[in-house]
């Protein structure tokens, strides 16, 4: 079971768009802009499509962060998110 406890969607969309542009992120942005609360509305499958932290093996994200090893990609994503 996946139980999100905090509302991070709008911030995650803003950051996610800096490293990945896909239809899932666009749809998530539309949903977030239309709804005050979004936590608990998405499945793990949805998250795998729009959550850049769950896509560390995606070549587009690897290219965006300049890393190939999934652990290094995660570290760079975290570094970039913290700075945003």
MMTF fields as JSON, N, C-alpha, C and O atoms, coordinates in Angstrom:
{
  "mmtfVersion": "1.0.0",
  "mmtfProducer": "UNKNOWN",
  "numBonds": 335,
  "numAtoms": 336,
  "numGroups": 84,
  "numChains": 1,
  "numModels": 1,
  "chainsPerModel": [1],
  "groupsPerChain": [84],
  "chainIdList": ["A"],
  "bondAtomList": [4, 2, 8, 6, 12, 10, 16, 14, 20, 18, 24, 22, 28, 26, 32, 30, 36, 34, 40, 38, 44, 42, 48, 46, 52, 50, 56, 54, 60, 58, 64, 62, 68, 66, 72, 70, 76, 74, 80, 78, 84, 82, 88, 86, 92, 90, 96, 94, 100, 98, 104, 102, 108, 106, 112, 110, 116, 114, 120, 118, 124, 122, 128, 126, 132, 130, 136, 134, 140, 138, 144, 142, 148, 146, 152, 150, 156, 154, 160, 158, 164, 162, 168, 166, 172, 170, 176, 174, 180, 178, 184, 182, 188, 186, 192, 190, 196, 194, 200, 198, 204, 202, 208, 206, 212, 210, 216, 214, 220, 218, 224, 222, 228, 226, 232, 230, 236, 234, 240, 238, 244, 242, 248, 246, 252, 250, 256, 254, 260, 258, 264, 262, 268, 266, 272, 270, 276, 274, 280, 278, 284, 282, 288, 286, 292, 290, 296, 294, 300, 298, 304, 302, 308, 306, 312, 310, 316, 314, 320, 318, 324, 322, 328, 326, 332, 330],
  "bondOrderList": [1, 1, 1, 1, 1, 1, 1, 1, 1, 1, 1, 1, 1, 1, 1, 1, 1, 1, 1, 1, 1, 1, 1, 1, 1, 1, 1, 1, 1, 1, 1, 1, 1, 1, 1, 1, 1, 1, 1, 1, 1, 1, 1, 1, 1, 1, 1, 1, 1, 1, 1, 1, 1, 1, 1, 1, 1, 1, 1, 1, 1, 1, 1, 1, 1, 1, 1, 1, 1, 1, 1, 1, 1, 1, 1, 1, 1, 1, 1, 1, 1, 1, 1],
  "groupList": [{"groupName": "UNK", "atomNameList": ["N", "CA", "C", "O"], "elementList": ["N", "C", "C", "O"], "formalChargeList": [0, 0, 0, 0], "bondAtomList": [1, 0, 2, 1, 3, 2], "bondOrderList": [1, 1, 2], "singleLetterCode": "X", "chemCompType": "L-PEPTIDE LINKING"}],
  "groupTypeList": [0, 0, 0, 0, 0, 0, 0, 0, 0, 0, 0, 0, 0, 0, 0, 0, 0, 0, 0, 0, 0, 0, 0, 0, 0, 0, 0, 0, 0, 0, 0, 0, 0, 0, 0, 0, 0, 0, 0, 0, 0, 0, 0, 0, 0, 0, 0, 0, 0, 0, 0, 0, 0, 0, 0, 0, 0, 0, 0, 0, 0, 0, 0, 0, 0, 0, 0, 0, 0, 0, 0, 0, 0, 0, 0, 0, 0, 0, 0, 0, 0, 0, 0, 0],
  "groupIdList": [1, 2, 3, 4, 5, 6, 7, 8, 9, 10, 11, 12, 13, 14, 15, 16, 17, 18, 19, 20, 21, 22, 23, 24, 25, 26, 27, 28, 29, 30, 31, 32, 33, 34, 35, 36, 37, 38, 39, 40, 41, 42, 43, 44, 45, 46, 47, 48, 49, 50, 51, 52, 53, 54, 55, 56, 57, 58, 59, 60, 61, 62, 63, 64, 65, 66, 67, 68, 69, 70, 71, 72, 73, 74, 75, 76, 77, 78, 79, 80, 81, 82, 83, 84],
  "secStructList": [7, 7, 7, 7, 7, 1, 7, 7, 2, 2, 2, 2, 2, 2, 2, 2, 2, 2, 2, 7, 7, 7, 2, 2, 2, 2, 2, 2, 2, 2, 2, 2, 2, 2, 7, 1, 7, 7, 6, 6, 7, 7, 7, 2, 2, 2, 2, 2, 2, 2, 7, 4, 4, 4, 7, 6, 6, 7, 2, 2, 2, 2, 2, 2, 2, 6, 7, 7, 1, 2, 2, 2, 2, 2, 2, 2, 2, 2, 2, 2, 2, 2, 2, 7],
  "xCoordList": [0.843, 0.0, 0.885, 1.913, 0.487, 1.213, 0.372, -0.722, 0.852, 0.129, 0.904, 1.759, 0.627, 1.31, 0.793, -0.396, 1.678, 1.264, 1.406, 1.014, 1.955, 2.187, 1.803, 1.777, 1.51, 1.118, 2.329, 2.704, 2.922, 4.116, 3.904, 4.833, 2.719, 2.506, 2.929, 3.654, 2.49, 2.821, 4.325, 4.865, 5.001, 6.446, 7.15, 8.155, 6.622, 7.221, 7.043, 7.937, 5.882, 5.662, 6.639, 7.267, 6.753, 7.658, 9.081, 9.746, 9.539, 10.878, 10.949, 11.883, 9.981, 9.994, 10.096, 10.763, 9.445, 9.489, 10.886, 11.175, 11.741, 13.099, 13.972, 14.998, 13.57, 14.375, 13.633, 14.258, 12.322, 11.563, 10.295, 9.552, 10.063, 8.814, 8.108, 8.562, 7.017, 6.224, 4.751, 4.399, 3.902, 2.457, 2.006, 1.08, 2.647, 2.258, 2.493, 1.66, 3.612, 3.888, 2.918, 2.46, 2.613, 1.654, 0.279, -0.381, -0.152, -1.448, -1.43, -2.406, -0.325, -0.208, -0.272, -0.914, 0.378, 0.346, -1.077, -1.514, -1.794, -3.19, -4.025, -4.83, -3.832, -4.579, -4.241, -5.133, -2.965, -2.532, -3.068, -3.443, -3.104, -3.604, -5.114, -5.645, -5.8, -7.259, -7.755, -8.954, -6.842, -7.247, -6.367, -5.142, -7.012, -6.265, -5.428, -4.267, -6.016, -5.303, -5.201, -6.18, -4.022, -3.805, -3.238, -3.153, -2.849, -2.245, -3.247, -4.435, -2.736, -3.573, -4.4, -5.248, -4.188, -4.984, -4.303, -4.896, -3.078, -2.314, -1.809, -1.547, -1.679, -1.166, 0.362, 0.954, 0.972, 2.417, 2.718, 3.73, 1.847, 2.027, 2.049, 2.859, 1.158, 1.158, 2.472, 3.078, 2.902, 4.141, 5.337, 6.23, 5.344, 6.444, 6.473, 7.513, 5.36, 5.301, 5.67, 6.282, 5.305, 5.539, 6.513, 6.882, 6.929, 7.846, 9.28, 9.68, 10.042, 11.401, 12.288, 13.241, 11.999, 12.787, 12.553, 13.333, 11.492, 11.201, 11.604, 11.238, 12.36, 12.742, 14.247, 14.697, 15.022, 16.478, 17.183, 18.356, 16.492, 17.084, 16.618, 17.011, 15.8, 15.305, 16.437, 17.012, 16.769, 17.873, 17.698, 18.683, 16.451, 16.21, 16.581, 17.144, 16.267, 16.608, 18.107, 18.727, 18.687, 20.136, 20.86, 21.837, 20.398, 21.004, 20.826, 21.754, 19.641, 19.356, 20.248, 20.607, 20.611, 21.435, 22.905, 23.737, 23.227, 24.621, 25.216, 26.425, 24.368, 24.812, 24.142, 23.061, 24.787, 24.21, 23.872, 22.872, 24.685, 24.426, 23.181, 23.113, 22.198, 20.969, 21.182, 20.445, 22.168, 22.44, 22.933, 22.536, 23.801, 24.297, 23.184, 23.131, 22.292, 21.154, 20.279, 19.87, 19.992, 19.171, 19.838, 19.176, 21.13, 21.849, 21.798, 21.605, 21.97, 21.94, 20.531, 20.366, 19.526, 18.145, 17.862, 17.258, 18.307, 18.073, 18.781, 18.219, 20.02, 20.788, 20.065, 19.945, 19.6, 18.882, 17.573, 17.232, 16.839, 15.564, 15.799, 15.053, 16.824, 17.117, 17.462, 17.156, 18.099, 18.501, 17.382, 17.507, 16.285, 15.201, 14.228, 13.268],
  "yCoordList": [-1.177, 0.0, 1.236, 1.276, 2.22, 3.484, 4.566, 4.857, 5.175, 6.214, 7.526, 7.744, 8.398, 9.695, 10.529, 10.493, 11.276, 12.045, 13.544, 14.289, 13.999, 15.428, 15.876, 15.075, 17.142, 17.716, 18.352, 19.485, 17.607, 18.073, 18.181, 18.533, 17.89, 17.717, 18.919, 18.766, 20.111, 21.289, 21.542, 21.892, 21.373, 21.542, 20.465, 20.731, 19.243, 18.155, 18.362, 18.049, 18.892, 19.188, 20.26, 20.13, 21.305, 22.399, 21.88, 22.216, 21.067, 20.505, 19.481, 19.507, 18.592, 17.54, 18.081, 17.49, 19.192, 19.798, 20.287, 20.489, 20.476, 20.935, 19.81, 20.068, 18.554, 17.424, 16.48, 15.628, 16.614, 15.709, 16.399, 16.984, 16.323, 16.801, 15.602, 15.067, 15.186, 14.118, 14.367, 15.249, 13.593, 13.793, 13.572, 14.237, 12.647, 12.369, 13.587, 13.906, 14.261, 15.46, 16.58, 17.323, 16.701, 17.726, 17.475, 18.407, 16.222, 15.867, 16.105, 16.597, 15.758, 15.981, 17.472, 17.879, 18.274, 19.726, 20.257, 21.069, 19.811, 20.229, 19.822, 20.609, 18.596, 18.117, 18.939, 19.341, 19.181, 19.935, 21.363, 21.911, 21.956, 23.331, 23.42, 24.487, 22.299, 22.275, 21.769, 21.817, 21.283, 20.683, 21.183, 21.218, 21.572, 22.062, 20.952, 21.165, 19.774, 18.643, 17.522, 17.177, 16.965, 15.911, 14.638, 13.627, 14.649, 13.461, 12.319, 12.514, 11.121, 9.936, 9.726, 8.834, 10.498, 10.396, 9.594, 9.38, 9.146, 8.484, 7.128, 6.903, 6.237, 4.896, 4.895, 5.863, 3.819, 3.656, 3.693, 4.255, 3.1, 3.149, 4.571, 4.908, 5.411, 6.828, 7.481, 8.213, 7.206, 7.802, 7.419, 8.233, 6.185, 5.745, 6.503, 6.566, 7.068, 7.845, 9.311, 9.915, 9.888, 11.33, 11.727, 12.898, 10.813, 11.141, 10.866, 9.713, 11.932, 11.766, 10.94, 10.312, 10.928, 10.147, 8.645, 7.837, 8.273, 6.865, 6.483, 5.414, 7.364, 7.128, 7.265, 7.779, 6.819, 7.028, 6.244, 6.495, 5.304, 4.578, 5.137, 4.625, 6.164, 6.79, 7.564, 8.463, 7.233, 7.921, 9.436, 10.174, 9.907, 11.356, 12.046, 13.141, 11.407, 11.987, 11.879, 12.811, 10.751, 10.599, 11.68, 12.253, 11.958, 13.007, 14.379, 15.188, 14.634, 15.932, 16.216, 17.366, 15.154, 15.363, 15.041, 15.268, 14.513, 14.226, 13.045, 12.986, 12.108, 10.901, 9.686, 9.796, 8.514, 7.287, 6.249, 5.54, 6.154, 5.19, 5.635, 6.789, 4.753, 5.143, 5.796, 6.711, 5.339, 5.943, 7.371, 8.265, 7.583, 8.932, 9.836, 11.022, 9.261, 10.032, 10.484, 11.644, 9.571, 9.915, 11.018, 11.969, 10.897, 11.912, 13.273, 14.291, 13.29, 14.559, 15.14, 16.351, 14.309, 14.796, 15.426, 16.495, 14.748, 15.276, 16.612, 17.552, 16.688, 17.925, 19.066, 20.178, 18.773, 19.783, 20.184, 21.367, 19.221, 19.517, 20.363, 21.309, 20.035, 20.816, 22.259, 23.171, 22.468, 23.81, 24.599, 25.803, 23.904, 24.594, 25.289, 25.908],
  "zCoordList": [0.0, 0.0, 0.0, 0.676, -0.746, -0.857, -0.211, -0.694, 0.875, 1.601, 1.58, 2.438, 0.623, 0.637, 1.789, 2.108, 2.408, 3.566, 3.422, 4.32, 2.318, 2.166, 0.769, -0.165, 0.634, -0.648, -1.32, -1.02, -2.224, -2.936, -4.443, -5.171, -4.913, -6.347, -7.173, -8.155, -6.793, -7.612, -7.649, -8.699, -6.531, -6.496, -7.299, -7.958, -7.244, -8.006, -9.504, -10.29, -9.897, -11.315, -11.785, -12.836, -11.001, -11.375, -11.563, -12.543, -10.629, -10.745, -11.874, -12.675, -11.943, -12.953, -14.364, -15.213, -14.618, -15.949, -16.321, -17.501, -15.346, -15.657, -16.197, -16.826, -15.953, -16.422, -17.364, -17.996, -17.468, -18.317, -18.798, -18.01, -20.075, -20.656, -21.275, -22.287, -20.682, -21.284, -21.002, -20.218, -21.64, -21.485, -20.05, -19.585, -19.341, -17.953, -17.065, -16.217, -17.254, -16.451, -16.827, -15.959, -18.094, -18.536, -17.932, -17.473, -17.932, -17.336, -15.832, -15.265, -15.191, -13.752, -13.443, -12.475, -14.248, -14.039, -14.174, -13.358, -15.183, -15.36, -14.148, -13.65, -13.68, -12.521, -11.275, -10.528, -11.06, -9.879, -9.908, -8.871, -11.083, -11.199, -11.013, -10.704, -11.2, -11.092, -9.743, -9.466, -8.899, -7.624, -6.493, -6.607, -5.396, -4.235, -3.608, -3.259, -3.467, -2.877, -3.899, -4.561, -4.018, -5.01, -4.406, -5.102, -3.141, -2.546, -2.513, -2.256, -2.782, -2.745, -4.005, -4.029, -5.026, -6.253, -7.353, -8.411, -7.127, -8.169, -7.717, -6.535, -8.672, -8.395, -8.533, -9.011, -8.115, -8.32, -9.825, -10.243, -10.624, -12.077, -12.599, -13.462, -12.076, -12.46, -12.062, -12.843, -10.842, -10.329, -11.206, -11.443, -11.679, -12.53, -13.851, -14.507, -14.239, -15.474, -15.281, -16.162, -14.141, -13.99, -12.882, -12.793, -12.06, -10.972, -11.429, -11.591, -11.634, -12.168, -11.233, -11.695, -9.948, -8.999, -9.161, -8.657, -9.857, -10.125, -11.55, -12.039, -12.21, -13.605, -13.79, -14.814, -12.826, -12.855, -13.96, -14.236, -14.595, -15.721, -17.063, -18.111, -17.048, -18.275, -18.951, -18.338, -20.204, -20.89, -20.98, -20.956, -21.085, -21.15, -19.847, -19.855, -18.735, -17.434, -17.198, -16.687, -17.568, -17.437, -18.228, -17.745, -19.419, -20.239, -19.587, -19.569, -19.059, -18.435, -17.232, -16.977, -16.483, -15.284, -15.516, -14.638, -16.697, -17.027, -16.286, -16.06, -15.91, -15.183, -15.803, -16.381, -15.684, -16.229, -15.17, -15.293, -14.143, -13.079, -12.299, -11.877, -12.098, -11.408, -10.041, -9.672, -9.298, -7.989, -8.159, -7.412, -9.142, -9.416, -9.943, -9.618, -10.763, -11.276, -10.112, -10.052, -9.19, -8.021, -7.207, -6.792, -6.98, -6.214, -6.882, -6.218, -8.194, -8.92, -8.934, -8.79, -9.102, -9.041, -7.684, -7.597, -6.624, -5.275, -5.098, -4.537, -5.579, -5.497, -6.24, -5.725, -7.427, -8.221, -7.567, -7.541, -7.04, -6.37, -5.137, -4.883, -4.368, -3.174, -3.511, -2.742, -4.66, -5.064, -5.737, -5.962, -6.055, -6.773, -5.838, -6.295]
}
